Amino acid sequence: MNPKLTLGVALGLACTSMVAEARSDLRLYGAVPVESSPQLMQAYNRALARCLPEAGLAEAGAIAEASLPAVRLRGCLYRNGFFYRGVYAYPVAMSVYRIR
């Protein structure tokens, strides 16, 4: 009974982790990629030039998504108006709220 249970748990965990990985070919619904406009691309390159030294990186493409420099880079780019998702970047929809 115990070997069957152990095998079942091991297979269940292995299959769940394979299925639970995020797909890398997905994009944000309703978002405009930065590459779609030359003005967005220029603004993104300026923001990236400001954020790479803050994150302690030389270039953006060679980092793991879960590493601390990637988290710093995503935070800095978000403050500058962009979502950063690995290969893809999107402008943040800025909203102004009036508080009474």
N, C-alpha and C positions, 0 to 999 in steps of 0.2 A: 504494500500500500504506500509506503513512504517513497520508494523510487518513482512510482507513478505520479505522486503528488509533486515531488521535486522536479520531475521532467515537465509536468504541466505548468508549474509556476515559471520555470526557466523559459519554456517556449512562449508563454503568455507575455512575459516581460520583453523578450527579444522581438516578438512580432509587434507589440504595442509601440516600442521605441522606433521601429522602422516606419510605422504608419503615422506616428505623431510628429515627424519632422515637417517643418514648414517648407512649402514649395518655394523654390527660388525664382520661378518665372511669373509670380503674381505681382501685380501693380496695385496701387491704391485706387479704389473705385472713385471715379469722378475727379481725380487729380490730373493735372497737366504735367507731363514730364518736363524737366528743365531743358532737354535737348530740343523741344518743340519751338523754341523762340530764341533768336539771337540776343535779345535784351535780357531774357531770363538767364541765359548762359553766361553773359557778362557779369550779371549781378551775382550769380552762383560762384563764378571764379574769383570775384573780389571777396566774397564771404569765405570761400575756401582758403584763400591766401591769408586772411586774418585768423582763421581757426586752426590751421595746421600747426603753427608754432605754439598755440595755446595747448593743443593736445599732445605736443611733443613728438610730432611726426614729420617726416620729410615728404611723403606723398600719401594720398588717401587710399589708393587701390590695394595696397599690400598688407592690410590689417585684418585680423579675425573679428567677426561681428561682436563677439562677447568679451573682447579684451578691453581693458581700462582705457587705452587711448581711443578706441572706437566709441566708447561711451562718452568720453570728453568731447570728441569731434561731433557726435550727434547733438550733444547739448549746446555746443557753441553754434553750430549751424542752425539749430532751432531758434536760438536767440536772435540770429541774423535773418530769420524768415524762411528757412528751408528744412524739410524733412530729409534725412539722409538714410537710405536703406541699401547699403552696400553699393551695388552698381548704379542704382537708381536714386535720383534726387527729385523732390517735388517742392514747389513753393507752398508756404503755409498761408492759409486764408486768414488774413488779419481782420479782426472785427473790433470795433470800438463800441463800448457799452456806456450808456449814460446812467450814472447812479444818482438817484434823487436824494 
